[in-house]
Amino acid sequence: MASTKTARPAYVCAECGWTTSKWVGRCGECQAWGTVDVAAPARTGRTQAAPVSSPAVPISQVQVESARSVGSGIGELDRVLGGGVVPGGVLLLAGEPGVGKSTLLLEVAARWARAGRRTLYVSGEESAAQVRLRAERTGAVDDNLYLAAETDLGGVLTHVETVAPSLLIVDSVQTIGSADIDGVPGGVTQVREVASAVIQRAKRDNIATLLVGHVTKDGSVAGPRVLEHLVDVVLQFEGDRSSRLRLLRAVKNRFGPVDEIGCFDLVDDGIIEVPDPTGLFVSRHQQPVAGTCVTVTMEGRRPLLAEVQALSVASSTPSPRRTSSGLDSPRVAMILAVLTKHCGLNLGQLDVYTASVGGARLTEPSVDLAVAVATLSAVSGLAAPTDLIAIGEVGLAGEVRKVSNLAARLREAERIGFRRAVVPAGSEGLDTFTGKMSIQAVHTIGEAMLCLDAPALAPRPVD
């Protein structure tokens, strides 16, 4: 008699989806502790041909009217989505705890309901009374907005059939579970099953669906990676706890671009749009101040002015400190080395601190030149002109490299009131810029430093 071999259970990491044949306390892929759990056994058998829900037709005969985007009532959200919410589309909104995800979606639900469209808000983290209190505080109470506190997948689907909404919000997908599936809510198997069921219902009934997702320690979407593949749009809601400014970015968008951002201001009575956030990252000084320089960075298609500040003091330790806030620390260290090599700056006995203003996170290479100007200004005590901006990437050889969208950056700076600009020579769009700004095109970082009127720091030839 042949012996049957018992299949060994598989274990899956809830954070990254890594699989192993035995249980371990730490994931071998993402190194997270306590995230490995047993996975549901795979089903065996072959899938047979079955009736189809609708026959295949030529693509030219497919009707697209029902899939046109509908404005959500929030312009900044519609900007990121590429026009609005698509009926039948499923959107995943992820962000850190307390960043304002629920507040934003409750505002979306209220504006959708005020337009006479039925909305269902399912909360798995708060009771209906708690959501009602928050809605009263933000002015989001409307008779077309239905609330349900539910953590069972079957109950959520029943609410959808009963209310028949045109917009469904699930807050959050990690708190919903199914009694028919092994594992706890938030696990890999449960999240996959819940997302699949909600997406299937949204596609069948043409319901625009917004799902709230948790994030891991490094800021990525929690749960299996397949969750991001299943949905149509993945949005990241970002913001510093010490700042009211919130940024909404599209990580994936099947219906529009992924290079737009939306700006919001988190206030006591809710969340409001910020159509023109440029002034939030710049502190205009009445008199020139040493150690500051303004640049223009691109957030998606939107140019934003941002201020870089630097401070240098005599070091009290053998190893001088290099501290950055809001800037890429390795890139700042590289710029300091370039200043030492090509501008004769002696930083060996100085602590150098660099930071951005207003909690902005500046990682674009075009910020390099502003960091260099601010650092040289702090060390020399010579202030840059208050109407000056610096845009350019700095290379290790001391050259200033071209940046993209230069004309759009210059137009935005001129609109705010800046009249002088230091930019890379030969940049695309420089010859088509028709503004009245005084443009100084430079090839090397030594030439750019002359904007501080420091004759002792003459430009050196590039090695």
Backbone hydrogen bonds, N-H to C=O, Kabsch-Sander energy under -0.5 kcal/mol:
donor,donor_aa,acceptor,acceptor_aa,energy
6,T,4,T,-0.5
11,Y,20,T,-2.8
12,V,37,D,-3.1
13,C,18,W,-2.5
14,A,35,T,-2.8
17,G,13,C,-1.7
20,T,11,Y,-2.2
27,C,32,A,-2.7
31,Q,27,C,-0.9
34,G,25,G,-2.9
37,D,12,V,-2.4
37,D,35,T,-0.5
39,A,10,A,-3.1
61,Q,58,P,-1.9
62,V,59,I,-1.1
67,A,64,V,-1.2
68,R,65,E,-1.3
70,V,85,V,-3.4
75,G,73,G,-0.6
78,D,74,I,-2.3
79,R,75,G,-2.1
80,V,76,E,-1.6
81,L,77,L,-2.3
82,G,78,D,-1.1
83,G,78,D,-3.0
85,V,70,V,-2.7
89,G,86,V,-2.4
91,L,209,T,-3.0
92,L,233,V,-3.0
93,L,91,L,-0.5
93,L,211,L,-3.4
94,A,92,L,-0.6
94,A,235,L,-2.6
95,G,213,G,-0.9
96,E,237,F,-0.6
99,V,96,E,-1.7
104,L,100,G,-2.3
105,L,101,K,-2.4
106,L,102,S,-2.2
107,E,103,T,-1.7
108,V,104,L,-2.1
109,A,105,L,-2.7
110,A,106,L,-2.2
111,R,107,E,-2.3
112,W,108,V,-2.3
113,A,109,A,-2.2
114,R,110,A,-2.4
115,A,111,R,-0.9
116,G,113,A,-2.0
117,R,112,W,-1.3
119,T,144,N,-2.7
120,L,167,L,-2.6
121,Y,146,Y,-3.2
122,V,120,L,-0.6
122,V,169,I,-3.4
123,S,121,Y,-0.6
123,S,148,A,-2.9
124,G,122,V,-0.5
124,G,171,D,-3.3
125,E,171,D,-0.9
131,V,127,S,-2.0
132,R,128,A,-2.1
133,L,129,A,-2.1
134,R,130,Q,-1.9
135,A,131,V,-2.3
136,E,132,R,-2.2
137,R,133,L,-1.8
138,T,134,R,-1.8
139,G,135,A,-0.7
140,A,135,A,-3.4
145,L,142,D,-1.6
146,Y,119,T,-3.0
146,Y,144,N,-0.7
148,A,121,Y,-2.1
150,E,123,S,-1.2
150,E,148,A,-0.8
153,L,177,G,-3.0
156,V,152,D,-2.1
157,L,153,L,-2.3
158,T,154,G,-1.8
159,H,155,G,-2.3
160,V,156,V,-2.0
161,E,157,L,-2.0
162,T,158,T,-2.3
163,V,159,H,-2.8
164,A,160,V,-2.2
166,S,118,R,-2.5
167,L,118,R,-1.1
168,L,208,A,-2.9
169,I,120,L,-2.6
170,V,210,L,-2.6
171,D,122,V,-2.9
171,D,169,I,-0.5
173,V,212,V,-2.5
175,T,172,S,-1.3
176,I,173,V,-0.7
177,G,151,T,-2.6
181,I,178,S,-1.2
187,G,184,V,-2.2
191,V,187,G,-2.8
192,R,188,V,-2.1
193,E,189,T,-2.2
194,V,190,Q,-2.9
195,A,191,V,-2.5
196,S,192,R,-2.1
197,A,193,E,-2.3
198,V,194,V,-2.4
199,I,195,A,-2.6
200,Q,196,S,-2.3
201,R,197,A,-2.0
202,A,198,V,-2.3
203,K,199,I,-2.5
204,R,200,Q,-2.1
205,D,201,R,-2.4
206,N,202,A,-0.8
207,I,202,A,-2.0
208,A,166,S,-1.9
208,A,206,N,-0.5
209,T,89,G,-2.7
210,L,168,L,-3.0
211,L,91,L,-3.8
212,V,170,V,-2.4
213,G,93,L,-3.0
216,T,220,S,-2.6
219,G,216,T,-1.6
222,A,214,H,-2.7
223,G,14,A,-0.5
227,L,224,P,-1.8
228,E,225,R,-0.8
229,H,225,R,-1.1
230,L,226,V,-2.0
231,V,227,L,-1.4
232,D,90,V,-2.0
233,V,90,V,-1.8
234,V,252,K,-2.5
235,L,92,L,-3.2
236,Q,249,R,-3.0
237,F,94,A,-3.1
237,F,235,L,-0.5
238,E,236,Q,-0.6
238,E,247,L,-3.2
243,S,240,D,-1.8
246,R,264,F,-2.7
247,L,238,E,-2.4
248,L,262,G,-2.8
249,R,236,Q,-2.7
249,R,247,L,-0.5
250,A,260,E,-0.8
251,V,234,V,-3.0
251,V,249,R,-0.6
252,K,234,V,-1.6
254,R,232,D,-1.6
262,G,248,L,-2.2
264,F,246,R,-2.6
265,D,272,I,-2.9
266,L,244,R,-2.5
266,L,264,F,-0.5
267,V,265,D,-0.8
267,V,270,G,-2.2
270,G,267,V,-1.4
272,I,265,D,-2.3
274,V,263,C,-2.4
280,L,277,P,-1.6
281,F,278,T,-1.5
282,V,279,G,-0.8
284,R,282,V,-0.7
292,T,289,V,-0.8
293,C,308,V,-2.0
294,V,388,L,-0.7
295,T,306,A,-3.0
297,T,304,L,-2.8
299,E,297,T,-0.6
299,E,302,R,-2.9
300,G,298,M,-0.7
301,R,259,D,-0.8
302,R,299,E,-1.8
304,L,297,T,-3.2
306,A,295,T,-2.4
307,E,281,F,-2.2
308,V,293,C,-3.3
309,Q,355,A,-3.0
310,A,291,G,-2.9
311,L,353,Y,-2.5
313,V,351,D,-1.9
315,S,349,Q,-2.6
323,T,352,V,-1.9
325,S,354,T,-1.6
328,D,362,L,-0.7
329,S,327,L,-0.8
332,V,328,D,-2.3
333,A,329,S,-2.3
334,M,330,P,-1.7
335,I,331,R,-2.1
336,L,332,V,-2.3
337,A,333,A,-1.8
338,V,334,M,-2.1
339,L,335,I,-2.4
340,T,336,L,-1.8
341,K,337,A,-2.2
342,H,338,V,-3.0
343,C,339,L,-1.4
345,L,339,L,-1.7
347,L,345,L,-0.9
350,L,347,L,-1.4
351,D,313,V,-3.2
352,V,321,R,-2.4
353,Y,311,L,-3.0
354,T,323,T,-2.6
355,A,309,Q,-2.3
356,S,325,S,-1.8
357,V,307,E,-1.5
360,A,357,V,-0.8
362,L,326,G,-3.2
362,L,360,A,-0.7
363,T,361,R,-0.7
367,V,364,E,-1.9
368,D,365,P,-2.0
369,L,392,G,-2.3
371,V,367,V,-2.0
372,A,368,D,-2.3
373,V,369,L,-2.5
374,A,370,A,-2.6
375,T,371,V,-2.3
376,L,372,A,-2.5
377,S,373,V,-2.3
378,A,374,A,-2.1
379,V,375,T,-2.3
380,S,376,L,-2.6
381,G,377,S,-1.8
383,A,381,G,-0.6
384,A,289,V,-0.5
388,L,385,P,-1.4
389,I,420,R,-1.5
390,A,294,V,-2.3
391,I,422,V,-2.7
392,G,366,S,-2.1
393,E,401,R,-1.3
395,G,399,E,-2.8
398,G,395,G,-1.8
400,V,443,H,-2.6
401,R,393,E,-3.4
401,R,399,E,-0.6
406,L,428,E,-0.5
409,R,405,N,-1.8
410,L,406,L,-2.5
411,R,407,A,-2.2
412,E,408,A,-1.8
413,A,409,R,-2.2
414,E,410,L,-2.5
415,R,411,R,-2.0
416,I,412,E,-1.5
417,G,413,A,-1.2
418,F,413,A,-2.4
419,R,387,D,-1.3
420,R,387,D,-2.4
421,A,438,S,-2.3
422,V,389,I,-2.3
423,V,421,A,-0.6
423,V,440,Q,-2.0
425,A,442,V,-2.5
427,S,424,P,-1.1
430,L,427,S,-1.5
433,F,429,G,-0.6
433,F,430,L,-0.6
438,S,419,R,-3.1
439,I,437,M,-0.7
440,Q,421,A,-3.0
441,A,439,I,-0.6
442,V,423,V,-2.4
445,I,398,G,-2.8
448,A,444,T,-1.5
449,M,445,I,-1.7
450,L,446,G,-0.6
450,L,447,E,-0.9
451,C,448,A,-1.7
452,L,449,M,-1.8
453,D,450,L,-1.8
457,L,454,A,-1.4
458,A,456,A,-1.0
460,R,342,H,-0.6
